[in-house]
Amino acid sequence: MSRLKRKASTDEIVQKLKLVGDEERALFMIDRELAQRTFTLEREEAK
């Protein structure tokens, strides 16, 4: 995943957390959504 995509993903998560504040139910929903994400390691190409 490129740095820009990671940054966008991180920004999206931060915005969601700011939006829900201390609302426990919403925090659990975000947690459940994030738990379903999958990650793959990418090898850096030799330069």
WOGI-V227365 format. One record per residue. N is the residue number from 1. RES is the residue in one small letter. SS is DSSP state (H for helix, E for strand, L for the rest). PHI is phi in radians with two decimals (NA if undefined). D_LAST is the distance of its C-alpha to the last C-alpha in Angstrom with 1 decimal. Layout:
n=N res=RES ss=SS phi=PHI d_last=D_LAST
n=N res=RES ss=SS phi=PHI d_last=D_LAST
This chain:
n=1 res=m ss=L phi=NA d_last=17.5
n=2 res=s ss=L phi=-1.25 d_last=16.1
n=3 res=r ss=H phi=-1.05 d_last=17.3
n=4 res=l ss=H phi=-1.13 d_last=19.7
n=5 res=k ss=H phi=-1.17 d_last=21.2
n=6 res=r ss=H phi=-1.10 d_last=21.7
n=7 res=k ss=H phi=-1.11 d_last=23.3
n=8 res=a ss=H phi=-1.09 d_last=25.5
n=9 res=s ss=H phi=-1.11 d_last=26.5
n=10 res=t ss=H phi=-1.11 d_last=27.4
n=11 res=d ss=H phi=-1.05 d_last=29.3
n=12 res=e ss=H phi=-1.10 d_last=31.2
n=13 res=i ss=H phi=-1.12 d_last=32.3
n=14 res=v ss=H phi=-1.07 d_last=33.4
n=15 res=q ss=H phi=-1.09 d_last=35.4
n=16 res=k ss=H phi=-1.10 d_last=37.1
n=17 res=l ss=H phi=-1.13 d_last=38.0
n=18 res=k ss=H phi=-1.12 d_last=39.4
n=19 res=l ss=H phi=-1.13 d_last=41.4
n=20 res=v ss=H phi=-1.46 d_last=43.1
n=21 res=g ss=L phi=1.04 d_last=43.8
n=22 res=d ss=L phi=-1.70 d_last=46.0
n=23 res=e ss=L phi=-1.20 d_last=47.0
n=24 res=e ss=H phi=-1.04 d_last=46.7
n=25 res=r ss=H phi=-1.09 d_last=46.9
n=26 res=a ss=H phi=-1.17 d_last=44.0
n=27 res=l ss=H phi=-1.09 d_last=41.9
n=28 res=f ss=H phi=-1.14 d_last=42.6
n=29 res=m ss=H phi=-1.15 d_last=41.6
n=30 res=i ss=H phi=-1.12 d_last=38.2
n=31 res=d ss=H phi=-1.05 d_last=37.7
n=32 res=r ss=H phi=-1.11 d_last=38.6
n=33 res=e ss=H phi=-1.10 d_last=36.2
n=34 res=l ss=H phi=-1.20 d_last=33.3
n=35 res=a ss=H phi=-1.16 d_last=34.2
n=36 res=q ss=L phi=-1.46 d_last=33.8
n=37 res=r ss=L phi=-1.22 d_last=30.1
n=38 res=t ss=L phi=-2.09 d_last=27.6
n=39 res=f ss=L phi=-2.17 d_last=24.1
n=40 res=t ss=L phi=-2.22 d_last=21.3
n=41 res=l ss=L phi=-1.40 d_last=18.3
n=42 res=e ss=L phi=-1.95 d_last=14.9
n=43 res=r ss=L phi=-1.42 d_last=12.1
n=44 res=e ss=L phi=-1.34 d_last=8.8
n=45 res=e ss=L phi=-1.27 d_last=6.3
n=46 res=a ss=L phi=-1.17 d_last=3.8
n=47 res=k ss=L phi=-1.84 d_last=0.0
